């Protein structure tokens, strides 16, 4: 399933769903979000990976984080969370570590509610 997004203006959250994707798909998605009339800077993002089944390589995660970094300021993202299923999700853990290296407020969670709570706590 390709990447899709939904903007919840009341919660201030953009939810991204779909299976794992490459950097080009992320660039296209984040461009679409930036151009969406419902989008406003200062929202938080949740990447919901709970039903994703085809993990990407570490190299792909590095390329995706480069795209995220490129769009971070343009979109005015406050915080971003990745929600994974039970167990360990290597691509999500790599993304979490890379985000720390790039001063991007992105964290991985195994529970959706914990991710939302962390997003709400952010500046």
SVG drawing of the C-alpha trace seen along z (x, -y; Angstrom):
<svg xmlns="http://www.w3.org/2000/svg" viewBox="-11 -27 36 36">
<polyline fill="none" stroke="black" stroke-width="0.4" points="0.0,0.0 1.5,-3.4 2.0,-6.2 -1.1,-8.2 -1.7,-11.0 -4.5,-12.5 -4.5,-16.0 -6.4,-16.3 -6.6,-20.1 -8.2,-19.7 -5.5,-17.4 -2.8,-19.2 -1.5,-15.9 -0.7,-14.6 -0.9,-10.8 1.0,-9.0 0.0,-5.4 1.0,-2.7 3.7,-0.2 7.4,-1.1 8.5,-3.3 11.7,-4.8 13.0,-8.3 11.3,-9.3 7.9,-8.3 8.6,-10.3 9.6,-13.3 6.3,-13.1 4.3,-12.7 5.8,-15.6 5.5,-17.8 1.8,-16.9 1.4,-17.7 3.2,-21.1 0.8,-22.0 -2.3,-20.8 -4.6,-23.8 -5.5,-22.0 -1.9,-22.0 -0.4,-24.7 3.1,-24.9 3.5,-23.8 1.7,-20.4 3.1,-17.1 3.4,-14.0 2.7,-10.3 4.1,-7.6 1.9,-4.5 3.9,-1.4 1.8,1.1 0.4,2.8 3.5,2.4 5.0,5.7 8.0,4.9 10.8,3.2 13.4,1.2 17.2,1.3 19.3,-0.9 20.5,-2.8 16.9,-3.6 16.2,-4.8 19.3,-7.1 17.9,-8.5 14.4,-9.0 15.8,-10.9 17.6,-13.2 14.3,-13.9 12.6,-14.5 15.4,-16.9 15.0,-18.7 11.2,-19.3 11.4,-19.7 11.8,-23.4 9.7,-24.0 6.8,-22.3 7.5,-23.7 7.2,-20.3 7.0,-20.4 7.6,-16.7 7.3,-13.4 6.5,-9.9 6.8,-6.5 4.4,-3.9 5.6,-0.3 3.9,3.0 4.9,5.2 8.6,6.2 11.6,4.5 11.4,2.6 15.0,2.1 14.2,-0.7 12.3,-2.7 15.1,-2.3 17.6,-3.5 15.4,-6.5 15.1,-7.3 18.9,-7.2 19.5,-9.3 17.0,-11.8 18.9,-12.3 22.1,-12.9 20.3,-15.6 18.5,-17.3 15.1,-16.2 12.5,-15.6 11.5,-12.1 10.9,-9.1 9.7,-5.6 6.9,-4.0 5.2,-0.7 1.9,-2.2 -0.1,-4.8 -1.4,-6.5 2.2,-7.0 3.2,-8.6 0.3,-11.0 1.0,-11.9 4.7,-12.6 3.6,-14.8 1.3,-16.8 4.0,-17.4 6.3,-19.0 7.0,-22.7"/>
</svg>
